[in-house]
Amino acid sequence: MANPSPTTHPRWVRTWHWTNALAIVIMVTSGWKIFDASPLFDWYFPNTITLGGWLGGALQWHFAAMWLLVINFSLYAIRSAVGGRLYRTLSKGLVSGLRADVPLLLKGRLEHTHPLHYNAIQKLAYLGVLALIVLVILSGLVLWKSVQFGTLRELLGGYEAARWIHFGAMTGIVAFVAIHLAMVALVPRSLLTMVGVSTTTRGQ
C-alpha cells in the first residue's frame, strides 16, 4: 500500500531539482563572464565568481548548461502537467491562500509546518522562479540565434531588449536562490526531504 503521507519529495522531483541547480549555477557563473565581455553597466563581475576563464570558455560552459537546463526543465514541465503535480502543489488554492497568508507574512507569523506542503507565499515564489526560467530560456534563444528566432526577438522588443530581459531574469533567479538558501538554513528539514531522508523521526 502506498504511503498516504509521504515524507520526502518523489525521486524524479529530487533529480530534477539537483540537475536544475547544477545547470543554473553553471549558467549564472559563466553568464557573468559573458556579461563582462559586453557589460550592460559600468561594472564587472570579479573573476573569482565567474566560470570559463575567458569569453570562449564561458560560452562553451554556458551552451552546455543551456541544453541541460532546457531538457531538464522540459521533462519537468511535461511530467508535472501529465501527472497534475504542478496544479496540486503550486496552483491549487493559490488565490485564497494569498488572502490568508499575506497578512500573516506582514505580521511575521507565517508558518511552514510541513516541508512538503507549501504555503501560498512559497507557491507564488516557486511559480515565479519557473516563469523566470522560461523567460531566461526564451531570451537566451534570441541572444544565441537572433536571426533564426526573429519572431521571438521581435516579441521581446529586439535584441538589446532581450539582453536586458535575460539579465533581469537571471538576477531574479539568483535572488530566489539566495532567499531559498536562507530559508533552508532556517528550516533544515526541507533539505532532508530533497535528498530523500525521511523527517518523520526528526523534530518537526
Summary of the structure (lengths in Angstrom):
residues: 204
radius of gyration: 18.9
end to end distance: 25.0
largest distance: 60.6
contacts: 551
relative contact order: 0.12
helix: 71%
strand: 0%
